[in-house]
Amino acid sequence: MRPRSIIAAAVTVLIIAGTVYYFYGYRHRDISSDFNSAKEYTEDAATTSAVKSALALNKQLSSFDIHVASINNPGNRGNDVTLTGHVPTEDDKRLAEEIARGTKGVAAVVNNLEVVPKAQAANPEKQYVPDLEIKAAVLQSILNNPSLKSQQIKVDVYNGGVTLTGNVHTAAQKADAESAARAIINVRDVDSNALAVTGAGAGLP
């Protein structure tokens, strides 16, 4: 039984070796170039993600349809980024390019954005604030309230809607948390149904 196991292992090793030789010998492939290709793909994805995040966090551009693609350019020691999509003004197009150029890992930018006035937001008078910024403002407002800062309140924001979860000691604290959230600019609504009152004030209206 043991000799058979040794033979089977030897055959497996030979098969693997033969496969490697076929791809990197007979087909004249370079294993180092494959590793480099994988590295470049990872760097491209990281740069694309970084540019998308930078655009999404900009109040002026975050609501517009901007696509980002990047490709490694060893000669420029970085990635070439291409912007496509639609923005309403030339200023928006120029700003998107400036943000992309200022992002780490970007060597050059090809700005193929089209200026289409109808791409403007449905309600241009309302200032757009990213959900992350709203969340930070709500959390800061809660921390500034002496009766709330020690409570276990979690804040989530999606499209301007704030959801409060966790626990507070009294109904008054729950009301204060709701007021703190509603006071933040561009908060669309506040849902505190999952914010539980666990103390003596639980039965109060």
Buried (B, 14 or more C-beta within 10 A) or exposed (E): EEEEEEEEEEEEEEEEEEEEEEEBEEEEEEEEEEEEEEEBEEBBEBBBBBBBEBBBEBEBBBBBEBBBBBBBBEEEEBBBBBBBBBBBBEEBBEBBBEBBBEBEBBBBBBBEBEEBEEBBEEEEEEEBBBBEBBBBBBBEBBEEBEBBEEBEBEBBBEEBBBBBBBBBBBBEBBBBBBEBBEEBEBBEEBBBEEBEBEEEBEEEE
